Amino acid sequence: MASRKRKKRVETPAVSEWFKLLEEHGGSHQAEPVPKGWMTTKEVALAWDLSVSMTTQYLSRMTEQGLVEVREFRVKRNTVRPIPHYKIKSGAVRPGAK
């Protein structure tokens, strides 16, 4: 089996500048706050008492039908990554509807 040793990064002033630039402007590595009313698939699954896979199917259908909107927020779990959040569109739920 081949060795998986990591190669050491060459540190020169020019390379160091590139890494600084990447660190500062290479993408958003900052978590952003999730506004009230937005929920992850897991949170919706917990609220509905369904599996995540079934909830994903329902949310996909509702998004296609225009009842739910989806947006990715950068959230910190182990690392900062975009995670889809869902929100019911206004007017999608009628009062007294079953």
C-alpha positions in Angstrom: 0.0 0.0 0.0 1.3 3.5 -0.8 2.3 5.8 1.9 -0.1 8.6 2.7 2.4 11.0 4.3 1.6 14.6 3.6 4.1 16.6 1.8 5.4 19.6 3.6 4.3 22.9 2.2 7.1 25.1 0.8 7.2 28.4 2.7 8.6 31.2 0.7 7.6 34.8 0.9 5.8 34.6 -2.4 3.9 31.4 -1.4 3.1 32.9 2.0 1.5 35.9 0.3 -0.7 33.6 -1.8 -1.9 31.8 1.4 -2.7 35.1 3.1 -4.7 36.2 0.1 -6.6 32.8 0.0 -7.2 33.1 3.7 -8.6 36.6 3.5 -10.5 36.4 0.2 -10.8 32.8 -0.8 -14.4 32.4 0.2 -16.6 32.9 3.1 -15.2 30.8 6.0 -17.3 32.8 8.5 -20.5 31.3 9.8 -23.6 33.5 9.3 -26.6 33.8 11.6 -29.7 31.9 10.5 -32.8 34.2 10.7 -35.8 33.1 12.7 -38.2 30.8 10.9 -35.5 28.9 8.8 -35.0 25.2 9.7 -32.7 22.4 8.5 -34.0 19.1 7.2 -33.1 17.4 10.4 -35.0 20.0 12.5 -38.1 19.6 10.3 -37.8 15.8 10.5 -37.8 16.1 14.2 -40.8 18.4 14.3 -42.8 16.1 11.9 -41.5 12.9 13.6 -40.3 11.5 10.3 -37.0 10.1 9.0 -34.7 12.6 7.3 -35.0 10.8 4.0 -38.8 11.0 4.0 -38.6 14.7 5.1 -36.2 15.4 2.3 -38.7 14.0 -0.2 -41.6 16.1 1.2 -39.5 19.2 1.3 -38.4 18.7 -2.3 -42.0 18.4 -3.5 -43.1 21.4 -1.4 -40.2 23.5 -2.9 -41.2 22.5 -6.4 -44.8 23.4 -5.7 -43.7 26.8 -4.4 -44.9 26.3 -0.8 -41.5 26.3 0.8 -38.4 28.3 0.0 -34.9 26.9 0.4 -31.7 28.9 1.1 -28.2 27.8 2.2 -26.7 29.4 5.2 -23.0 28.9 6.2 -23.2 27.2 9.6 -20.4 26.0 11.8 -20.6 22.3 12.7 -17.1 20.8 12.8 -16.3 23.2 10.0 -18.1 26.1 8.4 -20.2 24.7 5.5 -23.3 25.7 3.6 -26.4 23.8 4.9 -29.8 24.1 3.2 -32.5 25.7 5.4 -36.2 25.7 4.6 -38.9 28.3 5.4 -42.7 28.2 4.7 -43.6 30.9 2.2 -46.2 33.4 3.4 -49.7 32.4 2.3 -48.7 28.7 1.9 -50.6 27.7 5.0 -54.2 28.8 5.2 -55.7 29.3 8.6 -58.0 26.5 9.5 -56.8 24.3 6.6 -56.3 20.6 7.4 
